């Protein structure tokens, strides 16, 4: 017998040890602790049969000491040690869960040993009673779960959770047999390491040889799991303090429906095993009942599917063509209510007038000869709605034999949207073929041109050999033409990517002032070479959520055009400002301007105006690309110009991610003027 004495008085602890030594017939091993925390540590992981507990310890005082022990070890029998004047405290301790109390100055060897044995037996009896009550409650709870759960996964999960509530149970796992895969699949678990992510996998390390259970078709119980040859995950059991297990095959008429596995930190008593066996029987009946309900529900759903039909409409007629069933889908499709059409000739309801005689003749011929070209086949016809419009349908007619006379059920599907979708798909396919051809063509042209440019560069640099002045001039002209052609192809590829949504925006909060200054620095050498001055009117800071790479492309293009169309000594102005809920970016030049008649063509593909006085012709794609980028930001790009009066392009971008009231001063500081 193992006893733990939690007492801070060393002389008294030694006295207790002497009293126990005076009873050699009692084989008692005494462990001692002088603090509550150290005593609780000894209780954890060590086999202890009883605790002798002083309520006045350095780290705990009064009934709270007992409460802390029982909260962590509710089944542990405790004898409280008190002083002579603490009789009331001892009685309160018994009321709080102690098995007995002893006055320290009245303890004798006989009274101590007698109290210890009495406490252990009394606690064992109380625990046994509580165990039976718990088992009865769990059995009732399992019965409720089996009858009230809506689906098998919920039922199994709730059963596992209920069983896990039992004090002796550490882990519960329930498997069901999959008739398709022929495997027992883990469907519910409660406790450590559930492993429900892969239902066909065995438990970690294969906890048990499942084939042993399913082949023998009998329950398997072990009290020493660490030495059991059929238990394969011994390190896992040791880590989780598992010592015993019981596995029950869920058998029904010799067939295995599933497997119930229960693992415990202590030996499972006979009442436990009887209860678990009973629960296994309840569980298999619950699974069978639920599977029967599921199958019944499937049959009912299948019948409803036949009535409703995947072809949407279901109309049943008798041999004279009178409507005897008209389902809701038919009501919606044809525009007639069921009540209005029952008993009427189907020809007068849904068959266009030009086909009615043919339809009636077909029914009569089938009834007399049993030959038909449409019964049992799917055929496309033209049908009639209540408003007189005709529309295409797919029709399948089947004969249903009855005791009285045959009836015919028509399954009908409206093909209107399908026909429209097919036409749209055909047109889209044509457009995609055209676009793919364009993309392939530009890509295949680009590679040889790049190679040609490299060769021409080698000639111009003299790497291949020395050229005469005339040859050098011809090579330079050829290189310039090749470069222009490459630029046009690159623009075409940009347009293709934008139209096909290949380039996705990567929005981030950016300081637009910093972005504009960087673009101006990059373009300053070009402006200098064309004798054009760059000026900027920018705030200190102005932030917005943009795709910085795309907006840079827009600004580079606008600056490039402004420099291109500015005269020598001209000026290009860039202005950035906050306006309401938007950011305005303007690029202005004092060039010759754009005619009003041309302004509505500015953002079209391949359109370009007159050539600049110092620049080569453009591709007509730059402004189109700018518009696509700005539109993708939810913004707008506009142009104001007049012949001889210069041009101003304005890019309007929304300030994303802020409320309207907060945008008035969002990220804006006082403006300053700079010259690039």
Secondary structure, DSSP 8 states (H G I E B T S, - for coil): -EEEEE-S-HHHHHHHHHHHHT-TTS--EEEEESSHHHHHHHHTTS--SEEEEESEETTEETHHHHHHHHHH-TT-EEEEEE-GGGHHHHHHHHHTT-SEEEEGGG--HHHHHHHHHHHHHHHHHHHHHHHHHHHHHHHHHHHHHHHH-SSHHHHHHHHHHHHHTSTTEEEEEEEEEETTTTEEEEEEEESS----SSTTS-STT-SB-HHHHHHHTS-EEES-GGG-TTB--HHHHHHTT--EEEEEEEEETTEEEEEEEEEESS---HHHHHHHHHHHHHHHHHHHHHHHHHHHHHHHHHHHHHHH-TTSEEEEEETT-BEEEE-HHHHHHH---HHHHTTSBHHHHHB-HHHHHHHHHHHHHHHHH---SSBTSEEEEEEE-TTS-EEEEEEEEEEE--SSS-EEEEEEEE-HHHHHHHHHHHHHHHHHHHHHHHHHHHHHHHHHHHHHHHHHHHHHHTSS----HHHHHHHHHHHHHHHHHHHHHHHHHHHHHHHTT-S----EEEEHHHHHHHHHHHHHHHHHHTT-EEEEEEES--EEEE-HHHHHHHHHHHHHHHHHTS-TT-EEEEEEEEETTEEEEEEEE-SS---HHHHTTTTSTT---S--TTS----S-HHHHHHHHHHHTT-EEEEEE-TTS-EEEEEEEE-TTS-GGGGGGTT---EEEEE-
